[in-house]
């Protein structure tokens, strides 16, 4: 979907089994593995503008699909919610070739193990995802919805309601990025 804001809050989960059970009550989950590759230009233009360019391949029991995603700078700083432009790819290798030919370089690539739950809350389509990244410690919960830019605050209220139902409070929220955490985990000790 293009031109909408991905409104999302992320939390580090302490009571994983409780949250997992509550999510299953809301909607049966689907296990998926995300293989994410992030790109930037050699001069780090995208990073400087707080933008993201990613190729993601999602695999599950039904097969796989790949997506090219560009996210602009956040429109809501506290949550990091940002406009998202995404399209399906027939072949991620072709996208990689084209991006590199245009001057983009791979910055980081990693795998996310996800259990996705899709449901409706307060008349909004919501995706709640329990996430584990093998290279970093802990389990995370992402709750997101797509929203027009003039409804971001309302969408955040819906997400906070969902989080509260799952026993997640504001103190559990994090702005830590997976890219940053994986990069830190890959640094040799002492650097």
FIKOL-501656 format. One line per field, with one value per residue: residue in one letter; residue number from 1; x, y, z of N, C-alpha, C, O in turn. Coordinates in steps of 0.05 Angstrom, whole numbers, always signed. Layout:
code: A	...
pos: NUM	...
n.east: X	...
n.north: Y	...
n.up: Z	...
ca.east: X	...
ca.north: Y	...
ca.up: Z	...
c.east: X	...
c.north: Y	...
c.up: Z	...
o.east: X	...
o.north: Y	...
o.up: Z	...
***
This chain:
code: X	X	X	X	X	X	X	X	X	X	X	X	X	X	X	X	X	X	X	X	X	X	X	X	X	X	X	X	X	X	X	X	X	X	X	X	X	X	X	X	X	X	X	X	X	X	X	X	X	X	X	X	X	X	X	X	X	X	X	X	X	X	X	X	X	X	X	X	X	X	X	X	X	X	X	X	X	X	X	X	X	X	X	X	X	X	X	X	X	X	X	X	X	X	X	X	X	X	X	X	X	X	X	X	X	X	X	X	X	X	X	X	X	X	X	X	X	X	X	X	X	X	X	X	X	X	X	X	X	X	X	X	X	X	X	X	X	X	X	X	X	X	X	X	X	X	X	X	X	X	X	X	X	X	X	X	X	X	X	X	X	X	X	X	X	X	X	X	X	X	X	X	X	X	X	X	X	X	X	X	X	X	X	X	X	X	X	X	X	X	X
pos: 1	2	3	4	5	6	7	8	9	10	11	12	13	14	15	16	17	18	19	20	21	22	23	24	25	26	27	28	29	30	31	32	33	34	35	36	37	38	39	40	41	42	43	44	45	46	47	48	49	50	51	52	53	54	55	56	57	58	59	60	61	62	63	64	65	66	67	68	69	70	71	72	73	74	75	76	77	78	79	80	81	82	83	84	85	86	87	88	89	90	91	92	93	94	95	96	97	98	99	100	101	102	103	104	105	106	107	108	109	110	111	112	113	114	115	116	117	118	119	120	121	122	123	124	125	126	127	128	129	130	131	132	133	134	135	136	137	138	139	140	141	142	143	144	145	146	147	148	149	150	151	152	153	154	155	156	157	158	159	160	161	162	163	164	165	166	167	168	169	170	171	172	173	174	175	176	177	178	179	180	181	182	183	184	185	186	187	188	189	190	191
n.east: +17	+10	+31	+10	+15	+55	+36	+63	+80	+130	+149	+190	+181	+163	+132	+125	+96	+45	+30	+33	-9	-54	-53	-65	-117	-141	-132	-116	-47	+5	+64	+122	+182	+225	+270	+311	+341	+377	+390	+433	+459	+526	+545	+514	+464	+409	+407	+423	+378	+340	+313	+291	+309	+290	+294	+253	+243	+192	+178	+136	+93	+62	+94	+136	+145	+167	+185	+194	+211	+204	+215	+199	+223	+204	+138	+117	+149	+156	+137	+160	+131	+120	+113	+101	+122	+109	+120	+107	+155	+177	+226	+274	+330	+338	+320	+361	+405	+390	+385	+439	+464	+445	+473	+465	+483	+490	+474	+461	+440	+393	+356	+289	+246	+180	+114	+54	-6	-68	-120	-181	-187	-221	-244	-201	-153	-107	-40	-7	+55	+96	+164	+228	+296	+349	+402	+399	+381	+320	+247	+204	+147	+110	+61	+19	-13	-39	-48	-81	-44	-68	-93	-59	-50	-99	-95	-50	-73	-109	-72	-45	-87	-94	-44	-48	-88	-59	-26	+17	+52	+68	+120	+144	+154	+197	+245	+287	+322	+320	+360	+401	+410	+426	+472	+504	+510	+541	+590	+658	+682	+703	+705
n.north: -23	+45	+112	+117	+124	+84	+67	+52	+18	-9	-59	-87	-152	-179	-219	-267	-315	-304	-259	-283	-322	-288	-260	-302	-311	-266	-270	-324	-340	-333	-363	-333	-321	-268	-243	-192	-140	-82	-20	+35	+97	+108	+154	+155	+181	+167	+150	+198	+228	+202	+160	+97	+41	-19	-89	-143	-211	-254	-314	-371	-427	-428	-411	-361	-290	-227	-160	-92	-36	+31	+79	+142	+199	+201	+221	+228	+236	+210	+157	+142	+135	+131	+151	+101	+66	+15	-43	-105	-153	-189	-215	-215	-214	-187	-136	-124	-122	-78	-37	-34	-20	+31	+57	+45	+12	-49	-46	-73	-139	-186	-236	-244	-276	-287	-283	-271	-236	-218	-173	-136	-75	-26	-10	-11	-42	-84	-105	-149	-169	-218	-219	-247	-240	-275	-257	-221	-209	-228	-220	-186	-143	-118	-73	-51	-7	+17	+84	+145	+207	+247	+220	+198	+205	+185	+132	+116	+116	+74	+32	+34	+18	-35	-55	-47	-83	-129	-128	-94	-37	+34	+37	-8	+2	+12	+47	+25	+1	-56	-59	-28	-56	-106	-92	-73	-120	-149	-124	-131	-146	-92	-53
n.up: +0	-13	+5	+56	+128	+168	+228	+288	+348	+389	+435	+487	+509	+570	+596	+559	+547	+566	+535	+484	+489	+496	+447	+413	+428	+408	+352	+309	+301	+250	+232	+207	+171	+165	+119	+118	+82	+84	+52	+32	+5	-17	+8	+53	+50	+57	+111	+136	+125	+155	+131	+103	+63	+40	+24	+32	+44	+55	+86	+93	+111	+64	+24	-8	-10	-36	-19	-35	+2	+19	+67	+91	+129	+199	+217	+265	+322	+374	+369	+322	+277	+207	+138	+89	+32	-10	-49	-84	-103	-160	-163	-117	-124	-173	-158	-120	-155	-188	-150	-131	-179	-184	-146	-93	-32	+5	+72	+119	+135	+160	+198	+219	+264	+263	+291	+267	+278	+255	+262	+278	+310	+343	+295	+260	+218	+246	+257	+297	+320	+345	+356	+346	+341	+321	+332	+373	+442	+473	+466	+424	+415	+363	+346	+297	+249	+187	+168	+147	+144	+175	+216	+253	+309	+330	+312	+341	+392	+387	+381	+431	+463	+447	+463	+519	+531	+524	+567	+564	+580	+577	+597	+578	+525	+468	+429	+404	+348	+305	+267	+289	+337	+318	+289	+332	+361	+327	+329	+345	+411	+452	+414
ca.east: +0	+27	+21	-1	+34	+56	+36	+72	+94	+145	+155	+204	+161	+173	+114	+121	+75	+20	+24	+28	-36	-73	-54	-79	-146	-150	-132	-95	-23	+19	+93	+136	+210	+232	+298	+312	+366	+374	+408	+437	+478	+553	+549	+495	+443	+384	+411	+423	+350	+324	+297	+299	+304	+293	+283	+245	+231	+176	+172	+119	+85	+50	+114	+150	+140	+187	+175	+212	+198	+218	+202	+209	+228	+181	+120	+110	+175	+156	+133	+175	+113	+130	+101	+113	+116	+117	+111	+115	+176	+177	+252	+291	+357	+337	+319	+388	+422	+382	+393	+468	+471	+438	+491	+458	+500	+478	+484	+459	+420	+389	+332	+270	+227	+156	+87	+36	-34	-83	-148	-192	-190	-232	-249	-176	-138	-83	-21	+10	+75	+117	+189	+253	+319	+369	+427	+396	+366	+293	+224	+192	+120	+104	+33	+18	-35	-35	-66	-76	-27	-84	-105	-37	-55	-121	-84	-33	-91	-118	-49	-41	-109	-87	-21	-58	-102	-38	-10	+41	+49	+87	+147	+155	+159	+225	+251	+311	+317	+333	+385	+421	+416	+442	+498	+519	+516	+562	+615	+676	+684	+723	+702
ca.north: +0	+68	+138	+116	+124	+60	+75	+28	+19	-33	-63	-111	-167	-194	-242	-276	-335	-290	-243	-302	-333	-266	-255	-325	-307	-245	-281	-344	-329	-346	-361	-325	-313	-245	-239	-164	-127	-52	-6	+64	+106	+108	+177	+152	+201	+158	+151	+226	+238	+185	+144	+69	+27	-47	-112	-163	-235	-267	-342	-385	-453	-425	-403	-337	-266	-207	-133	-69	-16	+57	+94	+169	+207	+199	+244	+229	+229	+192	+129	+137	+129	+144	+143	+77	+61	-13	-58	-132	-158	-216	-228	-197	-212	-166	-111	-120	-114	-51	-18	-30	-5	+59	+68	+36	-9	-63	-36	-95	-159	-204	-252	-241	-298	-272	-295	-249	-237	-197	-170	-109	-62	+1	-7	-9	-67	-84	-128	-152	-188	-225	-219	-255	-237	-293	-244	-203	-222	-219	-222	-159	-141	-95	-70	-30	-3	+38	+106	+171	+223	+263	+203	+184	+205	+166	+105	+110	+110	+46	+14	+34	+3	-63	-61	-49	-109	-150	-124	-79	-9	+53	+31	-30	+10	+17	+57	+11	-11	-82	-55	-18	-77	-127	-80	-73	-148	-159	-110	-145	-134	-72	-32
ca.up: +0	-17	+14	+83	+149	+184	+256	+302	+373	+394	+464	+495	+523	+593	+600	+532	+544	+571	+511	+463	+493	+491	+418	+401	+433	+389	+325	+305	+289	+228	+234	+183	+174	+148	+112	+112	+73	+84	+33	+33	-15	-6	+26	+74	+47	+69	+140	+144	+122	+171	+112	+101	+38	+48	+10	+52	+34	+76	+80	+111	+100	+38	+4	-1	-26	-31	-19	-34	+19	+24	+89	+94	+157	+217	+220	+294	+333	+397	+361	+298	+255	+183	+113	+78	+4	-12	-73	-85	-122	-171	-159	-101	-135	-193	-143	-110	-177	-196	-128	-131	-203	-179	-126	-66	-21	+27	+98	+138	+129	+183	+198	+241	+267	+270	+292	+260	+285	+242	+272	+277	+336	+340	+266	+246	+214	+262	+256	+321	+313	+364	+340	+357	+322	+333	+340	+397	+464	+480	+448	+420	+404	+346	+339	+276	+231	+167	+173	+134	+162	+193	+237	+266	+338	+335	+307	+364	+414	+383	+387	+460	+474	+442	+481	+547	+533	+525	+591	+557	+587	+565	+607	+562	+498	+461	+402	+394	+322	+300	+252	+308	+356	+304	+284	+357	+368	+308	+335	+363	+437	+455	+394
c.east: +18	+14	+9	+22	+32	+58	+42	+84	+107	+152	+173	+186	+174	+158	+106	+98	+47	+11	+18	-1	-58	-76	-69	-109	-157	-152	-110	-70	-12	+49	+105	+164	+215	+262	+300	+340	+361	+397	+411	+456	+505	+558	+529	+472	+417	+385	+409	+395	+331	+304	+308	+291	+310	+281	+278	+233	+218	+171	+154	+111	+73	+70	+129	+141	+161	+175	+198	+198	+216	+202	+216	+214	+202	+164	+110	+134	+174	+154	+151	+158	+120	+115	+116	+103	+127	+105	+122	+136	+173	+203	+269	+320	+359	+336	+347	+406	+416	+391	+423	+477	+465	+454	+485	+477	+485	+491	+484	+437	+418	+362	+315	+251	+202	+131	+67	+7	-48	-112	-156	-195	-199	-234	-224	-165	-112	-66	-5	+29	+94	+142	+212	+274	+341	+394	+424	+378	+338	+272	+211	+163	+118	+74	+31	-8	-27	-56	-60	-60	-43	-98	-83	-42	-78	-111	-66	-50	-102	-96	-44	-63	-103	-64	-30	-72	-83	-20	+16	+35	+70	+116	+160	+163	+189	+226	+276	+304	+331	+359	+407	+429	+433	+470	+516	+527	+538	+589	+633	+678	+707	+722	+680
c.north: +25	+93	+139	+117	+97	+70	+50	+35	-9	-35	-88	-126	-183	-220	-254	-295	-323	-275	-262	-314	-312	-260	-278	-323	-286	-255	-302	-332	-346	-342	-354	-317	-290	-245	-210	-155	-98	-41	+23	+71	+107	+131	+177	+173	+192	+159	+180	+238	+222	+170	+116	+58	-2	-66	-133	-187	-249	-295	-354	-412	-451	-418	-378	-314	-245	-179	-113	-47	+8	+71	+121	+175	+206	+225	+248	+218	+208	+163	+122	+130	+145	+134	+119	+73	+33	-26	-86	-136	-186	-230	-209	-194	-190	-139	-105	-110	-85	-31	-13	-15	+25	+72	+61	+13	-23	-54	-59	-114	-178	-217	-246	-264	-285	-290	-272	-255	-213	-197	-141	-99	-33	+9	-3	-37	-65	-109	-127	-174	-193	-231	-229	-252	-253	-280	-226	-217	-211	-224	-194	-163	-116	-95	-46	-30	+18	+59	+130	+189	+241	+247	+188	+183	+185	+137	+97	+103	+82	+26	+12	+17	-27	-71	-65	-75	-133	-147	-109	-49	+8	+47	+8	-22	+16	+29	+45	-2	-38	-78	-46	-40	-99	-117	-80	-101	-159	-145	-128	-131	-115	-50	-13
c.up: +0	-6	+41	+103	+164	+213	+272	+329	+378	+424	+467	+514	+546	+597	+572	+529	+548	+546	+487	+465	+487	+461	+404	+405	+414	+361	+323	+291	+266	+232	+207	+190	+154	+144	+101	+104	+70	+67	+40	+10	-1	+13	+49	+74	+60	+99	+150	+143	+139	+154	+112	+73	+44	+27	+31	+37	+58	+68	+101	+98	+72	+16	+12	-20	-18	-35	-20	-19	+22	+45	+91	+123	+173	+216	+249	+308	+355	+389	+337	+274	+230	+158	+101	+50	-2	-37	-73	-108	-134	-165	-142	-111	-157	-179	-131	-132	-186	-175	-128	-156	-200	-157	-97	-57	+2	+53	+118	+129	+153	+180	+223	+241	+278	+273	+290	+266	+273	+253	+270	+306	+331	+310	+249	+242	+228	+257	+282	+316	+337	+348	+357	+334	+334	+344	+365	+417	+466	+458	+448	+409	+388	+341	+320	+261	+210	+170	+155	+154	+181	+215	+253	+297	+345	+332	+331	+389	+412	+390	+416	+474	+471	+461	+510	+551	+535	+549	+586	+563	+574	+573	+592	+534	+493	+433	+390	+367	+320	+286	+271	+327	+343	+298	+309	+365	+351	+313	+352	+389	+438	+434	+400
o.east: +39	-10	-2	+45	+10	+79	+27	+98	+95	+160	+171	+176	+194	+170	+84	+81	+28	-11	-1	-15	-78	-98	-85	-125	-180	-172	-88	-73	-19	+57	+99	+170	+209	+277	+292	+360	+343	+419	+393	+468	+507	+573	+527	+463	+405	+367	+396	+388	+307	+280	+331	+270	+333	+261	+296	+216	+231	+160	+157	+122	+74	+63	+134	+130	+171	+158	+218	+175	+240	+178	+240	+209	+180	+175	+98	+140	+191	+168	+155	+167	+126	+104	+141	+79	+151	+82	+144	+134	+167	+204	+278	+332	+379	+350	+355	+422	+434	+402	+431	+496	+478	+450	+499	+487	+469	+515	+504	+417	+438	+346	+326	+240	+202	+129	+65	-3	-42	-125	-141	-205	-187	-227	-225	-166	-97	-77	+9	+21	+106	+141	+216	+269	+351	+406	+444	+362	+334	+279	+208	+157	+122	+63	+40	-23	-10	-80	-37	-63	-32	-113	-90	-39	-75	-119	-67	-43	-103	-101	-40	-58	-107	-65	-21	-70	-90	-1	+34	+16	+88	+135	+185	+176	+203	+209	+285	+282	+352	+379	+429	+453	+452	+489	+539	+549	+553	+610	+623	+676	+728	+737	+675
o.north: +24	+97	+159	+111	+88	+79	+31	+56	-29	-15	-106	-115	-197	-241	-251	-292	-331	-277	-256	-315	-319	-256	-273	-331	-288	-249	-298	-317	-369	-319	-366	-307	-293	-246	-204	-162	-89	-51	+35	+53	+108	+128	+197	+182	+208	+168	+185	+256	+227	+167	+110	+64	-9	-60	-141	-184	-255	-301	-347	-419	-471	-418	-373	-319	-245	-175	-117	-39	+5	+76	+123	+158	+209	+247	+268	+194	+190	+146	+99	+120	+169	+112	+118	+75	+28	-20	-91	-123	-205	-255	-188	-173	-176	-120	-82	-91	-69	-10	+10	+1	+41	+95	+70	-2	-11	-53	-63	-105	-185	-211	-242	-271	-275	-310	-255	-277	-190	-217	-124	-114	-18	+31	+7	-54	-46	-131	-107	-197	-174	-247	-220	-261	-246	-290	-217	-235	-187	-231	-181	-183	-94	-116	-24	-49	+34	+53	+135	+185	+249	+258	+169	+162	+171	+120	+74	+86	+67	+6	-10	+4	-43	-93	-83	-88	-153	-162	-110	-37	-2	+52	+5	-38	+24	+23	+53	-14	-42	-91	-55	-43	-109	-131	-87	-105	-177	-154	-138	-106	-119	-31	+6
o.up: +13	-7	+49	+97	+172	+222	+271	+332	+371	+436	+451	+533	+542	+601	+564	+511	+535	+536	+472	+445	+475	+451	+386	+388	+406	+347	+333	+273	+263	+235	+187	+212	+131	+163	+79	+116	+55	+66	+52	-2	+23	+33	+64	+95	+74	+112	+170	+159	+139	+161	+119	+62	+51	+14	+46	+20	+78	+46	+125	+77	+57	-7	+36	-41	+5	-52	-6	-26	+26	+42	+92	+141	+162	+215	+256	+307	+355	+400	+331	+254	+231	+158	+102	+44	+1	-45	-63	-129	-119	-161	-153	-106	-159	-187	-133	-127	-190	-182	-125	-155	-213	-150	-79	-74	+16	+55	+132	+117	+166	+162	+245	+220	+300	+259	+307	+260	+279	+254	+261	+323	+316	+302	+227	+260	+224	+253	+287	+309	+347	+329	+380	+312	+356	+363	+376	+410	+462	+436	+468	+397	+399	+334	+327	+261	+216	+174	+148	+179	+201	+231	+266	+309	+365	+347	+340	+405	+431	+403	+427	+494	+489	+473	+524	+572	+546	+552	+603	+553	+560	+558	+593	+519	+511	+416	+369	+364	+333	+292	+269	+333	+355	+302	+308	+374	+359	+302	+372	+391	+426	+436	+385
***
